[in-house]
Amino acid sequence: MPQRHGPVTGGLGTGGRIRRRGRAVAVTVATLLLIGGLALAAALGFGSGGMTGERPPDASRPSSPPPPPWDRRPASVAAVGDSITQGFDACSLLADCARVSWVTGTDSAVRSIAERLVDDHPSRHSWNFAVSGSVMADLPRQMERAARKRPELVTVLAGANDACRPTAGQMTSVADFRAGFRTALRTLHEARPKTQVYVASVPNLKRLWAQGRNEKWAKRVWGLGICQSMLRDPQSDAPADRERRQQVHERVLAYNSALEEECGRYLRCRYDGGAVFRYRFTKTELSRWDWFHPSRTGQRKLAELAYRGITARYWKRPG
């Protein structure tokens, strides 16, 4: 009979208790490693919904995030909007001058968006559907015409005429402005869902007033009826006139908020972040005919601002 070494309690000696504890620790460690491994596998996308350890065919290595749906070098461009995009009063009094348009112009001094972006015959692959005097309610029809050309990019600069009315009370409501822009974007998206849209902000009309209020020619030509909601009695500091100008200014701010929010609903739409609104147009960048519309130099500045936004690698989306 083998010699016993100490008492037996419950069938386990001291050595047995140590071995049992060792096995318990090992099991615990193995369990933790297994749980950790499964969690890591789930985080990496392995498995097929359960704990089978299966891997989908395309999960052999982590995939890079898809590129944003924005082409920084579109091969064709169309423009919609109002008199600014038609180059009104940039070359002569009370006349469009499309050759200096910031989007589709051919004047080398302007270097339009088409000239900067389109490599193959810019004039053949760019179209200007902007109409002088148009308001946001006219934009859906312009978008419809633009869509027929199948452009890769459409630029939008509209809204100044919605604020520039005979009186502040006649300005387009924010709700109607938003509805018109929403319809315009939907019109284009339904016809050409892959077409990109670049939206310029409405200019700061109050700053334009401040720029020309003391110019004799500006006061004279403004008196003929240009943007009376903002420019009537340009030198008056009467409370009613200050309140009127502020009302127009706040409406422009609300328009720009609507542009940003509605544009933000589409992956292929970029709002300029207020770049045009913030820009301080100088005297040489305003028309010498009306001190309101951009001159040829001002059209070049609009093209520069838009080019930066269109070709930016990264773009912060609203929200």
Disulfide bonds with the S-S distance in Angstrom:
Cys91-Cys97 1.94
Cys164-Cys227 2.06
Cys263-Cys269 2.09
